[in-house]
């Protein structure tokens, strides 16, 4: 179990997967510092590459510890603040479902959605070579999971798995990389009414608006 002492510093961009990590931070309800990075400049600068050599966001620094990858950040925070109830107890059947859907979304779901966005889905005769298999199987498997939610993926407890899956569904349906199925919409809508989600979205929307204003101002001065 990680030690909850030490400051939290969140590296992000308001139009990135960092929105999911910020939602998780807001669910935890703890103080954290935000460092906004820009694509192609500060995100690739030596100072940030020392934190994440991939030069991508989000990243979370907790004292001397660095966590990257959105699903890992969500899982780390859930364990860091167990009193928030964002992860089922270790060893419980609910913990198994928690791991399953976190990793399913970070692996097959994101890969299939990205491949669809790039028009690079594996042809049927090559489906066995890719981790997601067939796009339709990924969507059907996830639909079955959310239809079985009671009301959440791990039973009656909202967890980081619901947050992470819900975030994928929200963005995927918005941009057309995930099919807009009624079951997906019914699962996502209550999540988007959570106070922590609304706070996180408001913060990132304000940052995005400020970034756009600055970009326009810089363009006008060129």
KAHUZI-V110047 format. One record per pair of residues at least 24 apart in sequence whose C-alpha atoms are under 10 Angstrom apart, sorted by the first residue. I is the first residue (numbers start at 1). GAP is how many residues later the second one is. D is the distance in whole Angstrom. If there is no record, write none. Layout:
i->(I	I)
gap->(GAP	GAP)
d->(D	D)
This chain:
i->(1	1	1	1	1	2	2	2	2	2	2	2	3	3	3	3	3	4	4	4	4	4	4	4	5	5	5	6	6	6	6	6	7	7	7	7	7	7	7	8	8	8	8	8	8	8	8	8	8	9	9	9	9	9	9	9	9	9	10	10	10	10	10	10	10	10	10	10	11	11	11	11	11	11	11	11	11	11	11	11	11	11	12	12	12	12	12	12	12	12	12	12	13	13	13	13	13	13	13	13	13	13	13	14	14	14	14	14	14	14	14	14	14	14	14	15	15	15	15	16	16	16	16	17	17	17	17	17	17	17	17	17	18	18	18	18	18	18	18	18	18	19	19	19	19	19	19	19	19	19	19	20	20	20	20	20	20	20	20	20	20	20	20	20	20	21	21	21	21	21	21	21	21	21	21	21	21	21	21	21	22	22	22	22	22	22	22	22	22	22	22	23	23	23	23	23	23	23	23	23	23	23	23	23	23	23	24	24	24	24	24	24	24	24	24	24	24	24	24	24	25	25	25	25	25	25	25	26	26	26	26	26	26	26	27	27	27	27	27	27	27	27	27	27	27	27	27	27	28	28	28	28	28	28	28	28	28	28	28	29	29	29	30	32	32	32	33	33	34	35	36	36	38	69	70	70	71	71	71	71	71	71	71	71	71	71	72	72	72	73	74	74	74	74	74	74	75	75	75	75	75	75	76	77	78	78	78	84	85	85	85	85	86	86	86	86	86	86	86	87	87	87	87	87	87	88	88	88	88	88	88	93	93	94	94	94	94	94	95	95	95	96	97	97	97	97	97	98	98	98	98	98	98	98	99	99	99	100	100	101	101	101	101	101	101	101	101	101	102	102	102	102	102	102	103	103	103	104	104	104	104	104	104	105	105	105	105	105	105	105	105	105	106	106	106	107	107	108	108	108	108	108	108	108	109	109	109	109	109	109	109	109	109	109	110	110	110	110	110	110	110	111	111	112	112	112	112	112	112	113	113	113	113	113	113	113	113	113	113	113	114	114	114	115	116	116	116	117	117	117	117	117	118	119	135	136	138	139	139	139	139	142	142	142	143	143	143	143	143	144	144	145	145	146	146	146	146	146	146	147	147	147	147	147	149	151	152	152	153	158	162	162	162	163	163	163	163	166	166	166	167	167	167)
gap->(75	78	79	80	81	60	63	74	75	77	78	79	59	60	76	77	78	58	59	73	75	76	77	78	57	58	75	55	56	57	58	59	24	25	26	54	55	56	57	24	25	26	52	53	54	55	56	57	58	24	25	26	50	51	52	53	54	57	24	25	26	47	48	49	50	51	52	57	24	25	26	32	37	40	41	45	46	47	48	49	50	57	24	25	26	31	44	45	46	47	48	192	24	25	26	30	43	44	45	191	194	195	198	24	44	186	187	189	190	191	192	193	194	195	197	189	190	192	193	40	41	42	188	39	40	41	52	53	54	150	151	154	38	39	40	41	42	51	52	55	186	38	39	51	148	178	181	182	184	185	186	38	50	51	53	54	143	144	145	146	147	148	177	180	181	36	37	38	39	48	49	50	51	52	53	56	142	143	146	179	36	48	51	52	174	175	177	178	179	181	182	51	137	140	141	144	171	172	173	174	175	176	177	178	180	181	46	49	50	51	53	54	62	135	136	139	140	172	173	176	48	49	52	53	171	172	175	169	170	171	172	173	174	175	50	51	57	58	59	132	133	136	167	168	169	170	172	173	46	49	50	52	53	54	55	56	57	58	168	52	55	167	51	28	29	30	27	28	26	24	171	175	173	37	36	94	31	32	34	35	36	89	90	92	93	94	30	31	34	87	28	85	86	87	89	90	24	27	84	85	86	89	84	83	81	82	83	75	72	73	74	75	71	72	73	74	75	76	77	67	70	71	72	73	74	66	67	69	70	71	72	61	62	59	60	61	62	63	59	64	66	58	48	56	57	58	64	55	56	57	61	62	63	64	55	61	62	53	61	41	44	52	53	59	60	61	63	64	58	59	60	61	62	63	58	61	62	28	34	37	38	57	61	33	37	56	59	60	61	62	63	64	58	59	62	24	25	24	25	26	27	29	30	31	26	29	30	32	33	56	59	60	63	69	28	55	58	59	62	67	68	24	27	24	25	26	27	65	66	25	26	55	56	59	60	62	63	64	65	66	58	63	64	62	60	61	62	55	58	59	60	61	59	58	43	43	40	39	40	42	45	27	41	42	38	39	40	41	44	39	40	38	39	37	38	39	40	41	42	35	36	37	39	40	38	36	35	39	34	33	25	26	29	25	28	29	34	24	25	26	24	25	30)
d->(9	6	7	10	9	10	10	8	9	7	6	9	9	10	9	7	9	9	10	9	9	5	7	10	8	8	9	9	6	5	9	10	8	7	8	8	6	6	9	5	6	9	7	6	5	7	10	10	10	5	6	7	8	6	5	7	8	9	5	6	8	9	7	6	5	7	9	10	5	6	7	9	9	10	10	9	6	5	5	6	8	10	5	6	9	9	9	5	5	7	9	10	6	7	8	9	9	7	8	8	8	8	10	10	10	10	9	8	5	7	9	6	5	9	9	8	9	9	7	9	7	8	10	10	7	7	9	7	10	9	9	10	10	6	5	8	10	9	7	10	9	10	8	9	9	9	7	7	9	7	10	9	7	9	10	8	8	7	10	9	6	9	9	9	9	10	7	9	9	9	6	8	10	7	6	9	9	9	10	9	9	10	10	9	9	9	9	6	8	9	8	9	10	8	9	9	10	10	6	5	8	8	5	8	10	10	10	8	6	9	8	8	9	10	7	7	9	8	8	9	9	8	7	9	8	10	8	9	5	7	9	7	6	10	10	9	8	10	8	10	9	9	9	8	5	8	9	9	10	7	8	9	7	9	9	6	9	8	9	10	8	8	9	10	10	10	10	10	9	10	9	10	9	9	8	8	7	8	9	6	10	9	9	10	7	10	9	10	9	10	9	10	6	8	9	8	9	8	9	7	8	10	10	9	8	7	10	9	8	8	7	9	8	6	4	6	8	9	9	9	8	8	5	6	8	8	10	8	9	7	10	8	10	8	5	7	10	9	7	10	10	9	10	7	6	9	9	7	6	10	8	8	6	8	10	10	8	10	9	9	9	8	9	10	6	8	9	7	8	5	8	9	7	7	9	10	10	9	9	10	9	10	9	10	9	9	7	6	10	10	7	10	9	9	9	7	7	4	8	9	9	10	7	10	8	6	8	10	8	9	8	9	10	9	10	10	8	10	9	9	10	9	10	9	10	8	9	8	9	9	10	9	10	7	10	10	9	5	6	10	9	7	10	9	9	6	8	9	9	8	6	9	9	10	9	10	10	8	8	9	10	10	9	8	8	9	6	7	10	9	10	10	10	7	7	10	9	6	9	10	6	8	9	8	8	8	8	10	10	9	9	9	8	9	7	9	9	10	7	8	9	9	10)
